[in-house]
């Protein structure tokens, strides 16, 4: 532990103190830690780098000294011996002590990382191609849920051979439309899973990285000690849009968190449409176009043509043009297909009116001319119970 204390005093070549929660130009060290675990990880990193440096200097120092001082040109002749008990004991005991000195503090930190008990707030993070879904499961804010998409416009990204047409912001590719908001100095448990392929929920300033695996539930935790906005992204290669799946956590005071919870709950109540309301075709199409642009366009494209060999086309699709009950079932439960490497995830987190709207939009767009061209929220509600 003395090594940890000494290592903690090593000056870090990191971002300026005023910059937090994201990578910066010329940054050479880990991001500034804002949790106790992250501080321990940084100290372990410095301690182990120091150990490696000492070993490097000692080994190569002895090697170069031997080469220079015992070379043939100075008249030295090689010694002839078969073994040395002292050397055998030394190169067994010394590495063992080094490993123990590194393993003990590392084990203590790893065990602490896995202790997700007694959390103040529990949030479920669901990875999907290529966005994150969040649901507050326990604690203040229970019941809040939303989808978090990248907020950087595609015009700022450009493409091979085509320059961006919109200026890139300071948080380019690390900004979202819906941030995860948590209170400062509270233990936050993150439960991870995925709808399709393996993703990974990561915030470097928290020293948090947890895989999100389809069919499995994993968890991790953090307790942010400083108010601010902290950024990360999916760090598990999950498909062609892997680089466009950021994570943003906003840490606020207790009062601001309570205000955010109240605001979010009011917004959700306002969006909870009466399932008995009958919408007009134009209302559903207008609403559905927005839902489609936010959640569906990445895979199925704006023109509904999909991506050949990867994602199914909706334009001319037999599901879209067939019985509406089949399409409602696909939206609520997802669909696996041997034709494409990526399966259609379930979208139960959308409201009944959202699902009804996006289905109606697809059945009346492009070349589609479905006989059953309109779906009402009541039909989606009824299908959820089946």
N, C-alpha and C positions, 0 to 999 in steps of 0.2 A: 504493500500500500504506500510505502515511502516513494516508490517509483511513480505511482500515480500522482502524488502530491508534487513531485519534481516536474513531471511531464506537464501538469496543468499550468505551470509557470512559464512554459515555453511560449514565446509570442506567436500567435497564429497569423499566417499570411492570408487573412480572410477579408470578407467585405467590411466596409466601414460600419461602425456601430449603428449609425442612423439608417442603414439599409438592411431590411429584414425580409425573410420569407421568400427569396427568389435568388437565382444565380445572378452574378454581376460580372462585368468585364474584368479580366485580369485576376479573378479569384483563384487562389492556389490551395486553399484549405477547405474543410467542410464548412457548411453554412453555420452562421451564429446559432447556437442552441438556445431554445426557449422552453425546454422541459428538463426535468431532473435527469431523465434517462438519456436525453441527447447530450447533456453535459458529461455524463459518465462515459458515453460512447466516444465523445471527443477526447476525453482524458485517456481512455484506453488506446485510442488511435495514436495519440502523441507518445504514450508510454511504450507501445510496441514498436513504433518507428524509432524511438531512442534505443531500445534493446537491439533492434536490427542494425542500427548505425554502429553501436559499440561492437557487435559481433563482426560486422564488415571491416571495421578499422583493425580490430585485433587479428582476424584471420589473414587479411591481406597484408597487414603490417609484418606479421611473422613470416609470411610467405616471401615478400619482397626482401626482407632482411636476410633470410636464408639464401635467397638467390644471389644477392649482391655480396654478402660476406663469406660465402662458402663456395664460390665459383672456382672452376678448375684453373683459371688464369692466375689465381692467387696461391696456387699450390695445394689447395685442399683436395683430399681424397675421400670418396664416399665411405661411410661407415658400414660395417657388415654386422648385422644382427637380425634376428628373426622375430623378436617380440619384446614388448616392454609391459610388464604388468601395471606399472604406475600410469603409463599412458592409456592403457585400456580402461583402467578404473576412472581416470580423469575424464576421458571423452564419453563416458557413460553417465557419470554423476553430474557433471557440469550442464550438459543439455537437459537432463532431467530437472534440475533445479530451475533452469531458465523456463522450461515449459510450465512448471508448477507456478512460478512467479507471474506468468502471463495468463494461465488458465484460471486461477482462483478469482481474481477480480472480474475476469470476463464472464465466468459462470454466475457470479453474483448478479451482474447486470442482466444476463440472459434470463435468469429466473425471475427477476423483477419485471422484465418485459412481458412475461407470460402471465402475470398476476392481474387478471381483468376483473377481480371481485370488487364489490362495493363501489360500483360506478355511480356517478351522479346522473349522467345522461347516457343512454344507449342508442346508437344510430346504426341502422343497417345500410350498408353500401353495396349496391348491386352493379357489377360491371356488365356492360353490353356494348356491342359494336355500334357506334363508338361514342359512348356517353356514360354517365353514372346516374343511377337512381338512388335516392336517399329516402329513408323512412325512420322517423324518430320513434323508437320502440318503447322507451321508458324514461322517466324523469320529466322535468318541465319541458313542454313541447311535444309530449306524446301524441301521436296521430298525425303530425305534420309529415307530408311527403311531397317530393317534387323530383323532376328530372333536371340534371345539370349538363348543359351542352357548352361546347367551346363558343366563346363570343367573338373571337377574331374572325373578321369577314374573309371569305375566300379570295376576294379581290386583293387583300393584303398579302396573301400567300404566294400567288403567281403559280407558274407551272414551268416545266422544262422548256427553256427557250423563250418564255414569256415573262416579262418583268411585272411585278406587282403594280396595280393601278391605284392602290390606296396606301397611304403612309402607314408604316408599322408602328404600333404603340410601344411604350416601355415594357409592357407585359405581354408582348407578342407570343401567341400560342400558349400563354399561361393565364388566360382570363376566361371566365364562364358567365353565363346568364343568371345562374342561381348558385350562390355561394352557400357552403355549409357554415352555419353560424353556431358558435358555442360560447359558453361563459368562461371567463378567465379563472384560473386556479380551481377548476373543477375537473374531476376525473371523468374522461369521456371514453366510453367503450365503443369501438367500431367493429361491427359484425359484418364480415365480407362473404359474398357469394357472387355468382355470375349466371347470366342467362344463356351464354353461347360458348365462348372459349375462355381460356385462363387469362385473367387480367391481374393487376397488382395495384393496390391502393398505397400511395407513397407520399409522405411529406418529409423532406430531408431535415427541416428545422426541428421537427419533432422526433427524429430518428425512428420513424415509423415506416415499415414496409411489410405489407401483408398480402399474400396472394388471394385472389378471388376466383374460386374454382367451381365450375358448374356441378351441382349435386352435392356440394360440401359446404359446411358453414365453418369459417375460421374467425378468429377475433384478435384484436389488439387494443391498445389504449394509449392515451396521452393525457397530460395535464399541463396545458400551456400556462406559463407564468408571466407572460407579457402580452398586453393587448396589441393587436396588429393583424395583418393579412398575410397568410402563409400559403405558398404555392408548391404544387408538385404535379405529377402526372402518372399515367399508367406506365409501369416499367417492365411489363411483360409483353413481348411481341405478340400482338393480338390481331394482326391483319393490316390491310393497306392504309387504314386511317389511324394507325397506332399513334402517330405523332400529333393527333388532334383530339386527345382525350385528357385534358388537364383536370386538376383537382385544386380547388381553392377553399381554404378554411379561414373564416373571419372570427377572430377571438375578440370578444367585447366584454364590457363590464356586466355585472349581474342585472343592473337596472336596464341597460340597453338590450340585454338578452330577453328579459321579460317583455319589453316593448316589442321586440321583433317577433316573439312567440305570439303575442296578442294580434299583431298585424297579420302574421301569416295565417293564423287560425281564422281571422275575419275574411281574408282573401279566399281561403278554402271554402268557408261557409257560403260566400257569394258565388263561388263557382259550382257549388253543389246544386245543380239545377233540379227542379222538380221533374222526376222521371215521367210524370204524367203529362208534361207539357208537349204539345204537338208543334213541331218546327216546320217551317216551310222549306221547300227544296233549296231556294236561294240562300236562306239562313244557314242551312247545313253545309252547303257548298262553300260559302264564304268562311265559315268557321273551320271546316275540314281542310281547306287549303293551307291555313296557318298551322294546323296540327301536323299536316303532311310535311310542310317545309321544315318544321322543327325536329320531327322525329323520324321521318321515313325517307327523306330525299337523299341521304348519304348512301343508302343501299340501293334504293329503287330508282334513283335519279329523278330530276325535275320533269323529264319527259316520260317517265313511267317505263322506260326500256330496261331498267335494271342493269346489271353488269354481266355480260355473257360468261358463263362458266362459274360465276360466283353468286350472284343474287338474281332471283326470279324477276321477270318483267311483269308489271301490272297491266300494261297496255296490251289488251287482247287476252288477258289471263282467263282461263276457264273458271277459276275460283271467283274472280271479280265479276265476271259476266254470268255466273251461275246463280244458284239459290243463295239469298242473302244470309240464311242461317249458317251456311258453310263458312262464309267469310267472317261472320261474327265469332264463330268457334275458333277460327285461326287467330284472330286478334286477341281473344281472351286466353287461349291455351298454347299458342305457338304451333309450329309445325316442323317436323323433321322430314328431310327429303334426301334421298340418295343421289339426286342430280346435282346438288350444290354442296360445297364444303361448309358453308355457314347456314345454320338453321334459322328459321324465323322465330324470334323470341316471343314470349307472352307479353301482352301489354295491359294486364289487369290493373296496373297502377293509374291508367288514364280513366277519367270519369266516363259515365255512361254516355253523356252528350258528346264528349270528345271522340269516343269510338264510333258512335253513330254518325258523327259529322265526317270523320276521315273516310269511313266506308262509303258514305254517300258521295263524297268528293271523287273517290277513285272510280266509282261506278258510273260517273257522269263526265269523266275527263278523257282526253286523248281520243282514241277511236272506240272506247268502250260505250256500249249501248245496252246496258243490262235491262232485262224486262222488269226486275224488281229494283228500281233505281233509287229508292229512298229508304233509309233506316231510321227509326225513331229511338230515343233513349230508353223508352219502356221495353223495347225488344231486346236491347242489350242487357238491361236489368234482369229480365226474365231468363236470359241465356246464362247469366252468372249463377243462377240457382240450380242449373241442370248438372 
